[in-house]
Amino acid sequence: MNVHSIPALRQAEPCESVVRTPPPRLAPYVIGCSAFRAGGGVPVRHRLLPVNATVLVIDVTGADRLVTGARSAYGIHATQRWREGVTVGLTPAGTAALLGVPAREFVGETVELADVLGRRREEELAERLAEAGPRRLDVLVATMETWLRAGPGSPAATPFAAAWHRLQRPGRRIPIPALAARLGVSRRYLELGFRREIGMPPGRVARIARLQHAVGRLADPAHDLAAIAATCGYADQPHFTRDVRELTGLTPTALCANLQYREPAAG
C-alpha cells in the first residue's frame, strides 16, 4: 500500500486509518485500500508523496472526492482537506479496468472523481460508503468487484504490468536491463511500453517504489536509517537521505517525525 499523503502541519490528534489488502480476485488491479479519519475530524492541508498508483480519495462528508495519478514529485495541497472516508490505490491495469481510462492519462494530475465516474455514480458510491460506517471497506471492495465484472477487463498479464509489479517488491533493486532480459524483451521495448501503458519510465517507477518501502519503515518507532537504506535498495545512507529529501521535501528524520506525529511537520 503506497502512502499517498501526510498532513503538512501537525494536528492535535493523529489521523486514524485502517488498511486492507485486496482479495485475490482484485490483486492484479488494486494494491490496497484504507478507511481514514482526520485527527479530531478537522480538515488540514496535505503533503502528497510520490506514488506509483492511481489513487481514489472519497470523502464521505463531501469535502473532496478525487482521482490523483502516479507522480514522481511531492506537492503541498492546501485546498484539499479530507475529513473522513476511504482511499484506494489502483495498479495501471486496475486504472484501465475499473475506471476505463489508461493510467498514463492521470500521471501527475488531480481530477474530480465525478469527472471520471459521472456525478450520479460518484454520489451514489459516496452515499453507500457513508451509510456503511465501519463496513466501508467491505462496501468499497464489493463495489470494485462489481465494476470489474461489468467492465471490459484489462490485460493484467502484459509484460509491462508484470514488470511494474516486479518493481514494487521490497528488497534488492533489479537493474532495468536485467528486468527486461528476465521478461524476454529489449530494454527499449520495455521503456516504450512503460511510457505507453503506465506513463512513466521503469527507472522512475523503481525509484518511487524504493521510496515508498522506506516510508513504510520510517513509520516504525524502532526504525534505523542505515538498516532502512540497506533493506530498501539504496547504495548507502547518504544516497537514502538525498533521495528522500529530493522526493518528499523532507529529511528522513523530519519525515519520520511527521509520520509518527512526534513534532511539528515542516511545510
N, C-alpha and C positions, 0 to 999 in steps of 0.2 A: 504494500500500500504506500503510494507516494504521499509525502506531507505536502499538501497543496499550499497552505498558507499558515502564518502565525500572526498573533496580534503585533502591530507595530509599536504599541505602547502597552506598558504593564497595566493589567486590570486588578481590581481589588480582589477578585476571585479567579481561579484558573478556569479555563474552558473545560467543559465536560464533553467527553466523546466516548462512543462505543464503536469499535471497529469490527467488521466481519469480512472474512474471506468468502469468495463466491462459491456456490455449489459447483460440482464438476461440470455440469451442463453449461455453465456460464464462464468457466475458467478461461477459454480462449478469447473471451470478449470483455471480461470485467476483471480488473486487478484487485478491487476491493471496494467496500462502501462503509460509510460511517453515519451515525446519528450524532448531532452536536448541539450544544447549547452554550452561548457566550457566557463568560463569567458574570454572574449576577443578572443575566438576561439583558445586559446593557450593550448596545452595538458599539463596536470600535473599528477603526481602520485596520487594514491588514497588510502585512508584507507577503507578497506572493513569491514563492520559491520556484526555482527551475523544476519542471516536471516533464516526464515522458508521456503522460497520459492526457487524454481529453477528459476534463472534469466537469461534472454537472453539480452545481450548488443550488439546492432547492430550499429556500427559507419558507417555512410554513406560516410565518407571520406576515408574509407579503413584502418583506424588506427588499430582498433581491432573489431572483431566480435566473441563473446564468449558466452559460457554457464557456469555459475557458480552455483554450487549446494548449498543446505542449509548448513549452517555452524554455529558452536557454539563458534568460536573464531575469533577475528579480525585479520587482516593482512595488511601490507603495500605493495602495488604492484607498484613498480617503473617502470616496463616495460609496463604496460597497461595505455595508455594515450589517453583517449577518448576525442574527439573534438565535434562531433555533430551527433545525431542520435536518436535512441529510445531504451527503455528498456521495458521488460515485465516480470512480476512475475507470475509463474505458481504454482498452487497447486500441491500436489502429484498426484491427479487424472489427472490434466492437463498435467503434465510432461509425464505421460504414454500415454494419449490420443493424444496429439499434437506432441510429439517428438518420441513416440514409444519406450521409454526407462523408466524403473522403476525409481522413484525419488531416491531410495536408491543408485543407481549407480553413482549419481552426488554428493552425500553428501561429503562436504569438498574438492571437485575437481573443477578445472577450465579447460575447454577444448575448442578447436576451434569449432565454430558453424558449419563450413564446415565438420568437422568430424562427426557431428550428422545429418545434413540435406543433406550432399553431396555438393561438391563445386559448381556445376551448380545451384542447387536450392538456395544455400546461396547467390550467386552473383546476381541471378535474383531478389531475395527479396530485397537485398540492393539497386539495381538499381531502383526498383519501389519506394522504400522509398525515395531515393534521388530525384527522379523526382517529387514526390508528394508535396515537400515543406511543407507548413503549414498544408496540409491534411495528413501528415504522419500517424497520429494516426488512421484516417479513413481507410487508406490502411492496416495498421497493424491489426486492428480489423477484416476487411473483409478477410484478409489472414488467420487469425486464425479460423474464421468460416468455411472457405473452408477446411482447414486441418481437422477440427473436423468432417465435413461431409464425408470426404474421408477416414478418419482413422477408426481403428477397434473399436473406442469408449473406454470407461473406466468405471469401477464400481464405479462411483462417490458417490453412496449411501452406500458403505460398512460401517460397524461400525467404522473402523479406519479413514475413510475420514470424517465421521460425527464428530468423536471425535477431529480430527485435526481442523476442522472448529470451533468447540466449544471452543477450547483453544485459538483461535485467537481473540475472543471477548474481548473488553475492560471491565474494572471493576474488581470486586472482584474475586480473583482466586478461582478455584474449585479444591479441592484435587483430586489426581488421583484415589484413591479408590472410591470416590463419583462419579466421572465421569464414571468409569467402571460400578458401580451399576446402574447409570442412563441409561446406554446403555444396561443393562441386561447381562453383561459379567463379568468374573472374572478379577481382576487386572492383573494376569499373562497372560491371554489370550490377554488383551488389549496391554500389553507391548510387547509381542511376535509379535502381528500383526503390531504394530508401527515399530518395527525393520525390519520386513519383507517387509512392503509396503512403509514405509516412510524413514527408515534408521536411525532414531533417537528415543530414548525413549520418552514417553509422557511428563515426567518431564522436560526434556531439551527443548522440543518444547514449553512448557508453559513458561519457563524462558525466552526464546528468544522473545516470543510474548509480554511478560511483558516489556522487554527492548524496543522493537520496539514502543509500545504505549508511553513509556516515551520519546523516541527520537522525536516522532511527537509533543509532548507537549513542549519539550525543544526548538523547533524551533519558538515558540511563544514568542515575546519580553516581553509579560506580564506574563511569567511563574512564578510559585512559587514552589520551590523544595519540600517543605513539602506537598503541595497540590498534586503535581505530584506523590510523593511516595504513598500517601494515595489512590489516584484515580486509580493508576496502579497496586495496589495489593501488595505493599511492606509492610513489617512489620512495618517499621519506616524509617525515613530519613537516618540514618546511614546504614541500610540494602540497601537502594536505592543507596547510594554513593558507597558502597563496590561492589555491583553488576555491576554498570555502569563502574567502574574502571577496574574490572576484565574482563568484556566482551568487552570493547572498548579500553582499554589502556588510557583512559582519565577520569578526574573527571567530574561530571555533569556540573560544571561551564565551564571547558575547552571545553567540547563537545558542550555546548550551544553557546559559542563564535564561535566555528568552524562552527556550523550550520548557525549562523547569520552573519558570516564574520565581526565580530567586532574587532578581534585582531588576530595576527598570531597563527596558529594552531600548537600544538606540534607534532613532528614526521615528 
